Amino acid sequence: QVQLVESGGGLVQAGGSLRLSCAASGSIARINVMGWYRQAPGKQRELVATITRAGNTNYADSVKGRFTSSRDNAKNTVYLQMNSLKPEDTAIYYCKAFTSFNDYWGQGTQVTVSS
């Protein structure tokens, strides 16, 4: 089992920044990839970014150049640095752990960007 706890969401003005954190516990050695997803009201959940165990990252086109994912293996935590935020970035942000056997979701953290 893997437990994930996100934090760092909040209300920010357009153009501002936030850093989300996702702390993992449990069977963390089984985690291969960590992902960040978001779900806006009335929309499907979408992939925002992924980061592998080695630190390789991929981003959705909508956030490239603005969002950066990183990880601190000593703290078992991954981060999503979000800069130049736009109102369309408003959503609940979730982290997800991919293992060879199961996938695990965090509870989500709300990000609201005002115009």
Number of C-alpha atoms within 10 A of each C-alpha: 12 20 17 22 17 22 18 15 18 14 14 18 14 17 14 14 17 18 16 21 23 27 18 23 15 10 11 15 11 15 20 14 19 26 23 25 19 22 19 17 9 6 9 9 15 14 18 23 22 23 21 16 13 10 16 11 16 16 19 14 9 11 17 12 12 13 20 19 24 17 20 11 12 6 10 14 18 23 21 23 16 20 17 15 23 19 15 13 20 20 21 18 26 27 30 24 23 17 18 9 8 11 14 15 19 20 14 22 21 19 22 21 20 16 11
